[in-house]
Amino acid sequence: MTTIDYLVDDSDIDVPIDDRDEGERRALELAHRIRQVAVTDPEHAQQLVDELIVALDAAMGGTFSEHLDGVAREVAERALEKSRNGHGAGISPYGNS
């Protein structure tokens, strides 16, 4: 009989089980990268977040903020309004033109 002197901690193994897990892993990586930018350039990080919100809204046919609650919804609506008025985000919610 073999004695195991230690337990293997596999919590750091990042193998996606399905597409949802892969999407979550990628979302966490994106959030980490935005945080890194925010440390050195908060205004640029906010611009990136605003552009992401506008792009997600366009991809979802203008319904992105409907899937959010509270502060997140307010932030999304503010970014979308700035974009509609030609300020800030730099991406038209109606595609690049």
N, CA, C and O atoms as a printed pandas DataFrame, in Angstrom:
     atom_number atom_name residue_name chain_id  residue_number  x_coord  y_coord  z_coord
0              1         N          MET        A               1    0.838   -1.171    0.000
1              2        CA          MET        A               1    0.000    0.000    0.000
2              3         C          MET        A               1    0.891    1.245    0.000
3              4         O          MET        A               1    1.896    1.302    0.708
4              5         N          THR        A               2    0.509    2.231   -0.799
5              6        CA          THR        A               2    1.300    3.443   -0.944
6              7         C          THR        A               2    0.751    4.530   -0.028
7              8         O          THR        A               2   -0.463    4.687    0.106
8              9         N          THR        A               3    1.646    5.271    0.596
9             10        CA          THR        A               3    1.248    6.390    1.433
10            11         C          THR        A               3    1.453    7.678    0.653
11            12         O          THR        A               3    2.520    7.895    0.077
12            13         N          ILE        A               4    0.450    8.524    0.632
13            14        CA          ILE        A               4    0.553    9.823   -0.041
14            15         C          ILE        A               4    0.906   10.848    1.029
15            16         O          ILE        A               4    0.160   11.048    1.987
16            17         N          ASP        A               5    2.054   11.491    0.850
17            18        CA          ASP        A               5    2.537   12.441    1.842
18            19         C          ASP        A               5    1.917   13.820    1.705
19            20         O          ASP        A               5    2.009   14.617    2.638
20            21         N          TYR        A               6    1.297   14.128    0.591
21            22        CA          TYR        A               6    0.719   15.449    0.386
22            23         C          TYR        A               6   -0.498   15.318   -0.507
23            24         O          TYR        A               6   -0.664   14.333   -1.226
24            25         N          LEU        A               7   -1.326   16.311   -0.445
25            26        CA          LEU        A               7   -2.490   16.369   -1.326
26            27         C          LEU        A               7   -2.156   17.271   -2.492
27            28         O          LEU        A               7   -1.494   18.295   -2.321
28            29         N          VAL        A               8   -2.596   16.911   -3.639
29            30        CA          VAL        A               8   -2.369   17.715   -4.832
30            31         C          VAL        A               8   -3.451   18.783   -4.891
31            32         O          VAL        A               8   -4.644   18.479   -4.860
32            33         N          ASP        A               9   -3.020   20.037   -4.976
33            34        CA          ASP        A               9   -3.961   21.153   -5.113
34            35         C          ASP        A               9   -4.093   21.474   -6.589
35            36         O          ASP        A               9   -3.177   22.030   -7.195
36            37         N          ASP        A              10   -5.227   21.125   -7.165
37            38        CA          ASP        A              10   -5.429   21.357   -8.594
38            39         C          ASP        A              10   -6.250   22.606   -8.865
39            40         O          ASP        A              10   -6.756   22.782   -9.973
40            41         N          SER        A              11   -6.392   23.481   -7.867
41            42        CA          SER        A              11   -7.212   24.674   -8.047
42            43         C          SER        A              11   -6.626   25.643   -9.054
43            44         O          SER        A              11   -7.341   26.502   -9.570
44            45         N          ASP        A              12   -5.333   25.524   -9.345
45            46        CA          ASP        A              12   -4.722   26.435  -10.308
46            47         C          ASP        A              12   -4.741   25.884  -11.734
47            48         O          ASP        A              12   -4.256   26.542  -12.654
48            49         N          ILE        A              13   -5.284   24.708  -11.922
49            50        CA          ILE        A              13   -5.394   24.140  -13.261
50            51         C          ILE        A              13   -6.589   24.794  -13.947
51            52         O          ILE        A              13   -7.716   24.727  -13.455
52            53         N          ASP        A              14   -6.327   25.425  -15.088
53            54        CA          ASP        A              14   -7.353   26.204  -15.776
54            55         C          ASP        A              14   -7.769   25.489  -17.061
55            56         O          ASP        A              14   -7.387   25.885  -18.162
56            57         N          VAL        A              15   -8.553   24.442  -16.897
57            58        CA          VAL        A              15   -9.038   23.687  -18.048
58            59         C          VAL        A              15  -10.545   23.894  -18.137
59            60         O          VAL        A              15  -11.287   23.431  -17.271
60            61         N          PRO        A              16  -11.003   24.588  -19.184
61            62        CA          PRO        A              16  -12.443   24.834  -19.291
62            63         C          PRO        A              16  -13.215   23.536  -19.495
63            64         O          PRO        A              16  -12.811   22.667  -20.268
64            65         N          ILE        A              17  -14.323   23.425  -18.793
65            66        CA          ILE        A              17  -15.170   22.249  -18.916
66            67         C          ILE        A              17  -16.120   22.410  -20.098
67            68         O          ILE        A              17  -16.401   21.451  -20.817
68            69         N          ASP        A              18  -16.602   23.613  -20.288
69            70        CA          ASP        A              18  -17.496   23.865  -21.406
70            71         C          ASP        A              18  -17.308   25.302  -21.882
71            72         O          ASP        A              18  -16.478   26.036  -21.346
72            73         N          ASP        A              19  -18.077   25.696  -22.886
73            74        CA          ASP        A              19  -17.946   27.047  -23.449
74            75         C          ASP        A              19  -18.221   28.137  -22.431
75            76         O          ASP        A              19  -17.590   29.193  -22.470
76            77         N          ARG        A              20  -19.155   27.898  -21.522
77            78        CA          ARG        A              20  -19.460   28.893  -20.501
78            79         C          ARG        A              20  -18.252   29.136  -19.605
79            80         O          ARG        A              20  -17.946   30.280  -19.270
80            81         N          ASP        A              21  -17.562   28.059  -19.214
81            82        CA          ASP        A              21  -16.365   28.199  -18.387
82            83         C          ASP        A              21  -15.274   28.954  -19.134
83            84         O          ASP        A              21  -14.565   29.772  -18.548
84            85         N          GLU        A              22  -15.141   28.680  -20.418
85            86        CA          GLU        A              22  -14.145   29.391  -21.232
86            87         C          GLU        A              22  -14.495   30.875  -21.309
87            88         O          GLU        A              22  -13.611   31.725  -21.203
88            89         N          GLY        A              23  -15.765   31.190  -21.491
89            90        CA          GLY        A              23  -16.195   32.581  -21.532
90            91         C          GLY        A              23  -15.937   33.284  -20.216
91            92         O          GLY        A              23  -15.514   34.440  -20.198
92            93         N          GLU        A              24  -16.188   32.599  -19.120
93            94        CA          GLU        A              24  -15.940   33.198  -17.799
94            95         C          GLU        A              24  -14.444   33.447  -17.599
95            96         O          GLU        A              24  -14.054   34.488  -17.069
96            97         N          ARG        A              25  -13.616   32.508  -18.015
97            98        CA          ARG        A              25  -12.171   32.669  -17.892
98            99         C          ARG        A              25  -11.698   33.884  -18.692
99           100         O          ARG        A              25  -10.880   34.670  -18.215
100          101         N          ARG        A              26  -12.215   34.028  -19.901
101          102        CA          ARG        A              26  -11.827   35.157  -20.748
102          103         C          ARG        A              26  -12.324   36.485  -20.170
103          104         O          ARG        A              26  -11.622   37.494  -20.241
104          105         N          ALA        A              27  -13.522   36.487  -19.602
105          106        CA          ALA        A              27  -14.059   37.700  -18.981
106          107         C          ALA        A              27  -13.208   38.114  -17.784
107          108         O          ALA        A              27  -12.945   39.302  -17.594
108          109         N          LEU        A              28  -12.778   37.152  -16.983
109          110        CA          LEU        A              28  -11.922   37.461  -15.841
110          111         C          LEU        A              28  -10.579   38.020  -16.299
111          112         O          LEU        A              28  -10.043   38.936  -15.674
112          113         N          GLU        A              29  -10.038   37.481  -17.374
113          114        CA          GLU        A              29   -8.773   37.990  -17.923
114          115         C          GLU        A              29   -8.953   39.419  -18.428
115          116         O          GLU        A              29   -8.090   40.266  -18.197
116          117         N          LEU        A              30  -10.045   39.692  -19.103
117          118        CA          LEU        A              30  -10.318   41.047  -19.586
118          119         C          LEU        A              30  -10.441   42.023  -18.415
119          120         O          LEU        A              30   -9.879   43.118  -18.456
120          121         N          ALA        A              31  -11.171   41.631  -17.378
121          122        CA          ALA        A              31  -11.311   42.487  -16.202
122          123         C          ALA        A              31   -9.955   42.752  -15.560
123          124         O          ALA        A              31   -9.680   43.873  -15.133
124          125         N          HIS        A              32   -9.112   41.738  -15.490
125          126        CA          HIS        A              32   -7.764   41.900  -14.931
126          127         C          HIS        A              32   -6.951   42.903  -15.753
127          128         O          HIS        A              32   -6.263   43.756  -15.194
128          129         N          ARG        A              33   -7.034   42.799  -17.061
129          130        CA          ARG        A              33   -6.287   43.724  -17.926
130          131         C          ARG        A              33   -6.792   45.156  -17.785
131          132         O          ARG        A              33   -5.993   46.093  -17.770
132          133         N          ILE        A              34   -8.092   45.336  -17.683
133          134        CA          ILE        A              34   -8.646   46.681  -17.512
134          135         C          ILE        A              34   -8.183   47.261  -16.168
135          136         O          ILE        A              34   -7.864   48.447  -16.082
136          137         N          ARG        A              35   -8.148   46.427  -15.124
137          138        CA          ARG        A              35   -7.650   46.896  -13.829
138          139         C          ARG        A              35   -6.195   47.342  -13.928
139          140         O          ARG        A              35   -5.810   48.347  -13.331
140          141         N          GLN        A              36   -5.389   46.601  -14.678
141          142        CA          GLN        A              36   -3.988   46.979  -14.852
142          143         C          GLN        A              36   -3.861   48.342  -15.533
143          144         O          GLN        A              36   -3.031   49.161  -15.139
144          145         N          VAL        A              37   -4.677   48.584  -16.546
145          146        CA          VAL        A              37   -4.665   49.876  -17.223
146          147         C          VAL        A              37   -5.128   50.968  -16.259
147          148         O          VAL        A              37   -4.564   52.061  -16.242
148          149         N          ALA        A              38   -6.142   50.677  -15.467
149          150        CA          ALA        A              38   -6.699   51.668  -14.543
150          151         C          ALA        A              38   -5.674   52.142  -13.520
151          152         O          ALA        A              38   -5.725   53.289  -13.075
152          153         N          VAL        A              39   -4.754   51.274  -13.150
153          154        CA          VAL        A              39   -3.730   51.659  -12.180
154          155         C          VAL        A              39   -2.861   52.784  -12.730
155          156         O          VAL        A              39   -2.517   53.722  -12.011
156          157         N          THR        A              40   -2.512   52.684  -13.994
157          158        CA          THR        A              40   -1.608   53.681  -14.576
158          159         C          THR        A              40   -2.335   54.814  -15.299
159          160         O          THR        A              40   -1.810   55.922  -15.398
160          161         N          ASP        A              41   -3.545   54.541  -15.806
161          162        CA          ASP        A              41   -4.262   55.565  -16.581
162          163         C          ASP        A              41   -5.772   55.372  -16.432
163          164         O          ASP        A              41   -6.411   54.783  -17.304
164          165         N          PRO        A              42   -6.344   55.866  -15.329
165          166        CA          PRO        A              42   -7.772   55.657  -15.071
166          167         C          PRO        A              42   -8.687   56.192  -16.164
167          168         O          PRO        A              42   -9.714   55.580  -16.459
168          169         N          GLU        A              43   -8.334   57.318  -16.766
169          170        CA          GLU        A              43   -9.181   57.874  -17.828
170          171         C          GLU        A              43   -9.216   56.954  -19.042
171          172         O          GLU        A              43  -10.270   56.751  -19.644
172          173         N          HIS        A              44   -8.060   56.397  -19.400
173          174        CA          HIS        A              44   -8.009   55.472  -20.539
174          175         C          HIS        A              44   -8.805   54.202  -20.227
175          176         O          HIS        A              44   -9.505   53.675  -21.090
176          177         N          ALA        A              45   -8.692   53.717  -18.988
177          178        CA          ALA        A              45   -9.452   52.529  -18.595
178          179         C          ALA        A              45  -10.952   52.795  -18.703
179          180         O          ALA        A              45  -11.701   51.937  -19.170
180          181         N          GLN        A              46  -11.395   53.986  -18.272
181          182        CA          GLN        A              46  -12.823   54.317  -18.376
182          183         C          GLN        A              46  -13.254   54.390  -19.831
183          184         O          GLN        A              46  -14.350   53.954  -20.182
184          185         N          GLN        A              47  -12.394   54.939  -20.677
185          186        CA          GLN        A              47  -12.700   54.999  -22.111
186          187         C          GLN        A              47  -12.856   53.588  -22.679
187          188         O          GLN        A              47  -13.769   53.334  -23.463
188          189         N          LEU        A              48  -11.966   52.667  -22.285
189          190        CA          LEU        A              48  -12.058   51.282  -22.753
190          191         C          LEU        A              48  -13.358   50.631  -22.291
191          192         O          LEU        A              48  -14.012   49.926  -23.059
192          193         N          VAL        A              49  -13.725   50.866  -21.043
193          194        CA          VAL        A              49  -14.970   50.305  -20.520
194          195         C          VAL        A              49  -16.172   50.877  -21.275
195          196         O          VAL        A              49  -17.090   50.143  -21.639
196          197         N          ASP        A              50  -16.158   52.187  -21.504
197          198        CA          ASP        A              50  -17.256   52.812  -22.256
198          199         C          ASP        A              50  -17.359   52.228  -23.663
199          200         O          ASP        A              50  -18.457   51.942  -24.141
200          201         N          GLU        A              51  -16.218   52.052  -24.322
201          202        CA          GLU        A              51  -16.219   51.471  -25.671
202          203         C          GLU        A              51  -16.728   50.042  -25.655
203          204         O          GLU        A              51  -17.443   49.624  -26.565
204          205         N          LEU        A              52  -16.364   49.290  -24.624
205          206        CA          LEU        A              52  -16.841   47.912  -24.495
206          207         C          LEU        A              52  -18.351   47.889  -24.308
207          208         O          LEU        A              52  -19.043   47.065  -24.907
208          209         N          ILE        A              53  -18.860   48.787  -23.480
209          210        CA          ILE        A              53  -20.308   48.863  -23.255
210          211         C          ILE        A              53  -21.039   49.178  -24.557
211          212         O          ILE        A              53  -22.052   48.551  -24.868
212          213         N          VAL        A              54  -20.534   50.140  -25.314
213          214        CA          VAL        A              54  -21.163   50.523  -26.577
214          215         C          VAL        A              54  -21.131   49.351  -27.563
215          216         O          VAL        A              54  -22.117   49.080  -28.248
216          217         N          ALA        A              55  -19.996   48.666  -27.627
217          218        CA          ALA        A              55  -19.877   47.526  -28.547
218          219         C          ALA        A              55  -20.814   46.390  -28.140
219          220         O          ALA        A              55  -21.451   45.780  -28.998
220          221         N          LEU        A              56  -20.904   46.102  -26.841
221          222        CA          LEU        A              56  -21.817   45.056  -26.377
222          223         C          LEU        A              56  -23.269   45.430  -26.655
223          224         O          LEU        A              56  -24.072   44.579  -27.037
224          225         N          ASP        A              57  -23.601   46.699  -26.466
225          226        CA          ASP        A              57  -24.959   47.156  -26.739
226          227         C          ASP        A              57  -25.295   46.986  -28.219
227          228         O          ASP        A              57  -26.389   46.543  -28.569
228          229         N          ALA        A              58  -24.344   47.340  -29.085
229          230        CA          ALA        A              58  -24.572   47.178  -30.532
230          231         C          ALA        A              58  -24.737   45.705  -30.885
231          232         O          ALA        A              58  -25.602   45.351  -31.686
232          233         N          ALA        A              59  -23.912   44.846  -30.292
233          234        CA          ALA        A              59  -23.983   43.407  -30.578
234          235         C          ALA        A              59  -25.294   42.795  -30.087
235          236         O          ALA        A              59  -25.772   41.798  -30.627
236          237         N          MET        A              60  -25.864   43.417  -29.049
237          238        CA          MET        A              60  -27.104   42.883  -28.482
238          239         C          MET        A              60  -28.334   43.635  -28.969
239          240         O          MET        A              60  -29.404   43.541  -28.368
240          241         N          GLY        A              61  -28.184   44.370  -30.045
241          242        CA          GLY        A              61  -29.328   45.063  -30.639
242          243         C          GLY        A              61  -29.893   46.175  -29.775
243          244         O          GLY        A              61  -31.092   46.453  -29.819
244          245         N          GLY        A              62  -29.038   46.809  -28.990
245          246        CA          GLY        A              62  -29.479   47.933  -28.173
246          247         C          GLY        A              62  -30.120   47.554  -26.852
247          248         O          GLY        A              62  -30.802   48.377  -26.242
248          249         N          THR        A              63  -29.915   46.325  -26.397
249          250        CA          THR        A              63  -30.571   45.871  -25.168
250          251         C          THR        A              63  -29.608   45.573  -24.022
251          252         O          THR        A              63  -30.024   45.018  -23.005
252          253         N          PHE        A              64  -28.345   45.926  -24.163
253          254        CA          PHE        A              64  -27.347   45.557  -23.150
254          255         C          PHE        A              64  -27.730   46.028  -21.753
255          256         O          PHE        A              64  -27.704   45.239  -20.809
256          257         N          SER        A              65  -28.084   47.293  -21.608
257          258        CA          SER        A              65  -28.360   47.826  -20.267
258          259         C          SER        A              65  -29.580   47.178  -19.614
259          260         O          SER        A              65  -29.715   47.204  -18.391
260          261         N          GLU        A              66  -30.463   46.601  -20.416
261          262        CA          GLU        A              66  -31.640   45.923  -19.870
262          263         C          GLU        A              66  -31.270   44.681  -19.060
263          264         O          GLU        A              66  -32.067   44.195  -18.257
264          265         N          HIS        A              67  -30.061   44.174  -19.276
265          266        CA          HIS        A              67  -29.601   42.973  -18.581
266          267         C          HIS        A              67  -28.823   43.308  -17.312
267          268         O          HIS        A              67  -28.291   42.411  -16.658
268          269         N          LEU        A              68  -28.751   44.585  -16.961
269          270        CA          LEU        A              68  -27.990   45.033  -15.799
270          271         C          LEU        A              68  -28.914   45.616  -14.745
271          272         O          LEU        A              68  -30.056   45.976  -15.030
272          273         N          ASP        A              69  -28.406   45.704  -13.528
273          274        CA          ASP        A              69  -29.156   46.298  -12.424
274          275         C          ASP        A              69  -28.303   47.358  -11.737
275          276         O          ASP        A              69  -27.079   47.377  -11.870
276          277         N          GLY        A              70  -28.967   48.229  -11.010
277          278        CA          GLY        A              70  -28.308   49.169  -10.126
278          279         C          GLY        A              70  -27.254   50.035  -10.771
279          280         O          GLY        A              70  -27.458   50.597  -11.847
280          281         N          VAL        A              71  -26.116   50.136  -10.091
281          282        CA          VAL        A              71  -25.029   51.001  -10.535
282          283         C          VAL        A              71  -24.511   50.585  -11.907
283          284         O          VAL        A              71  -24.201   51.443  -12.734
284          285         N          ALA        A              72  -24.413   49.288  -12.160
285          286        CA          ALA        A              72  -23.918   48.818  -13.461
286          287         C          ALA        A              72  -24.810   49.329  -14.590
287          288         O          ALA        A              72  -24.320   49.726  -15.647
288          289         N          ARG        A              73  -26.101   49.314  -14.361
289          290        CA          ARG        A              73  -27.035   49.808  -15.378
290          291         C          ARG        A              73  -26.866   51.318  -15.584
291          292         O          ARG        A              73  -26.887   51.801  -16.716
292          293         N          GLU        A              74  -26.701   52.053  -14.489
293          294        CA          GLU        A              74  -26.506   53.502  -14.586
294          295         C          GLU        A              74  -25.226   53.827  -15.362
295          296         O          GLU        A              74  -25.217   54.727  -16.203
296          297         N          VAL        A              75  -24.154   53.098  -15.079
297          298        CA          VAL        A              75  -22.883   53.319  -15.777
298          299         C          VAL        A              75  -23.046   53.028  -17.260
299          300         O          VAL        A              75  -22.572   53.794  -18.099
300          301         N          ALA        A              76  -23.717   51.920  -17.592
301          302        CA          ALA        A              76  -23.920   51.552  -18.995
302          303         C          ALA        A              76  -24.764   52.606  -19.708
303          304         O          ALA        A              76  -24.434   53.011  -20.823
304          305         N          GLU        A              77  -25.831   53.045  -19.086
305          306        CA          GLU        A              77  -26.690   54.035  -19.723
306          307         C          GLU        A              77  -25.969   55.367  -19.919
307          308         O          GLU        A              77  -26.189   56.055  -20.916
308          309         N          ARG        A              78  -25.112   55.727  -18.970
309          310        CA          ARG        A              78  -24.332   56.963  -19.106
310          311         C          ARG        A              78  -23.353   56.845  -20.290
311          312         O          ARG        A              78  -23.217   57.782  -21.076
312          313         N          ALA        A              79  -22.684   55.710  -20.410
313          314        CA          ALA        A              79  -21.750   55.501  -21.527
314          315         C          ALA        A              79  -22.479   55.510  -22.861
315          316         O          ALA        A              79  -21.985   56.071  -23.839
316          317         N          LEU        A              80  -23.645   54.893  -22.902
317          318        CA          LEU        A              80  -24.423   54.849  -24.147
318          319         C          LEU        A              80  -24.929   56.234  -24.523
319          320         O          LEU        A              80  -24.934   56.595  -25.700
320          321         N          GLU        A              81  -25.350   57.003  -23.541
321          322        CA          GLU        A              81  -25.815   58.364  -23.804
322          323         C          GLU        A              81  -24.674   59.228  -24.328
323          324         O          GLU        A              81  -24.864   59.996  -25.270
324          325         N          LYS        A              82  -23.485   59.112  -23.726
325          326        CA          LYS        A              82  -22.328   59.862  -24.209
326          327         C          LYS        A              82  -22.023   59.497  -25.654
327          328         O          LYS        A              82  -21.701   60.365  -26.465
328          329         N          SER        A              83  -22.125   58.220  -25.973
329          330        CA          SER        A              83  -21.847   57.761  -27.330
330          331         C          SER        A              83  -22.878   58.314  -28.321
331          332         O          SER        A              83  -22.524   58.750  -29.416
332          333         N          ARG        A              84  -24.134   58.291  -27.930
333          334        CA          ARG        A              84  -25.195   58.808  -28.804
334          335         C          ARG        A              84  -25.018   60.296  -29.082
335          336         O          ARG        A              84  -25.358   60.785  -30.160
336          337         N          ASN        A              85  -24.481   61.006  -28.097
337          338        CA          ASN        A              85  -24.267   62.440  -28.249
338          339         C          ASN        A              85  -22.919   62.769  -28.878
339          340         O          ASN        A              85  -22.556   63.939  -28.998
340          341         N          GLY        A              86  -22.177   61.738  -29.281
341          342        CA          GLY        A              86  -20.889   61.955  -29.940
342          343         C          GLY        A              86  -19.753   62.299  -29.003
343          344         O          GLY        A              86  -18.742   62.846  -29.441
344          345         N          HIS        A              87  -19.892   61.992  -27.722
345          346        CA          HIS        A              87  -18.842   62.266  -26.744
346          347         C          HIS        A              87  -18.322   60.962  -26.166
347          348         O          HIS        A              87  -19.080   60.011  -25.972
348          349         N          GLY        A              88  -17.046   60.924  -25.897
349          350        CA          GLY        A              88  -16.496   59.856  -25.090
350          351         C          GLY        A              88  -16.149   58.584  -25.790
351          352         O          GLY        A              88  -15.028   58.443  -26.278
352          353         N          ALA        A              89  -17.062   57.650  -25.862
353          354        CA          ALA        A              89  -16.719   56.271  -26.198
354          355         C          ALA        A              89  -16.054   56.089  -27.550
355          356         O          ALA        A              89  -15.253   55.169  -27.710
356          357         N          GLY        A              90  -16.352   56.920  -28.512
357          358        CA          GLY        A              90  -15.661   56.824  -29.789
358          359         C          GLY        A              90  -16.186   55.768  -30.734
359          360         O          GLY        A              90  -15.717   55.660  -31.867
360          361         N          ILE        A              91  -17.151   54.986  -30.285
361          362        CA          ILE        A              91  -17.754   53.970  -31.136
362          363         C          ILE        A              91  -19.233   54.278  -31.231
363          364         O          ILE        A              91  -19.916   54.448  -30.221
364          365         N          SER        A              92  -19.714   54.347  -32.450
365          366        CA          SER        A              92  -21.146   54.569  -32.626
366          367         C          SER        A              92  -21.897   53.305  -32.241
367          368         O          SER        A              92  -21.469   52.211  -32.606
368          369         N          PRO        A              93  -23.012   53.421  -31.511
369          370        CA          PRO        A              93  -23.782   52.246  -31.187
370          371         C          PRO        A              93  -24.433   51.623  -32.423
371          372         O          PRO        A              93  -25.014   50.540  -32.346
372          373         N          TYR        A              94  -24.332   52.304  -33.549
373          374        CA          TYR        A              94  -24.950   51.831  -34.783
374          375         C          TYR        A              94  -23.913   51.346  -35.782
375          376         O          TYR        A              94  -24.174   51.291  -36.984
376          377         N          GLY        A              95  -22.723   50.991  -35.274
377          378        CA          GLY        A              95  -21.654   50.500  -36.152
378          379         C          GLY        A              95  -20.675   51.602  -36.478
379          380         O          GLY        A              95  -20.957   52.778  -36.244
380          381         N          ASN        A              96  -19.542   51.240  -37.008
381          382        CA          ASN        A              96  -18.523   52.208  -37.367
382          383         C          ASN        A              96  -18.863   52.847  -38.695
383          384         O          ASN        A              96  -19.076   52.152  -39.688
384          385         N          SER        A              97  -18.914   54.172  -38.718
385          386        CA          SER        A              97  -19.192   54.866  -39.988
386          387         C          SER        A              97  -18.425   56.150  -40.054
387          388         O          SER        A              97  -18.524   56.878  -41.042
